[in-house]
Amino acid sequence: MNHLYLLSVFVHILCAVVWVGGMLFLVMVTMPVFRREGYSQKIRDLGSQMNGKFGRIVWISIVLLVLSGVFNIYYKYRGFEWEEFVNVLFMGEFGTILVIKLITVSVLIVLCYVHDFIIGAKFKHLWQTDPESKESRLYFKTMLWLGRFILVITLAVIILGILLVRPWALSV
């Protein structure tokens, strides 16, 4: 069972790295290149393909992060009675950090859904029909700012994950 736990932790960390690394690449490399003169048509073609591929990778990562996270908590406290398990998870420093992380992850998933499937879908339609329209530009800016906000929240989730396994870092 230890091997399964190690695999689960590995998958959890790998999915976080892929997701956050991809977001950082988009913000720090791709978007600055796309802002250069003469890239408007290339943005439409390449951006659509990249968003589709990266979007699938993100949602696969989210599912694997949730599943591996649940398994990791279960594995850590598998020998506990239910009452004791609930007390450990939701009382004290660990429980407080866990609850904050679970709430933050839930908000993050909702924001990702809104970014990809509500605002993103509307933007894609506008971008394909009239990329220069005021509404298209507004949706583009909204997606950019929401994406940046998602990145900040994702980094906060990583910090909370670190604090779950290294709570002593708060008391130093």
Number of C-alpha atoms within 10 A of each C-alpha: 7 8 8 12 17 12 14 21 17 13 18 20 16 15 21 21 14 15 22 18 12 15 20 14 12 17 15 11 11 14 14 10 12 17 11 9 7 9 12 13 11 11 17 15 11 12 15 14 12 13 15 12 11 16 16 12 15 21 16 13 20 20 13 18 20 15 14 21 19 12 17 19 13 14 15 10 16 12 10 12 10 11 9 11 15 13 12 15 18 14 14 11 15 17 16 14 19 20 14 14 20 16 13 17 18 13 14 20 17 12 18 20 14 15 20 20 13 12 16 19 14 15 24 17 12 19 19 13 11 12 18 12 11 11 15 20 16 12 19 20 13 16 18 15 13 17 19 15 14 19 18 14 17 20 14 15 20 17 12 19 16 12 18 18 10 11 15 10 10 8 5 5
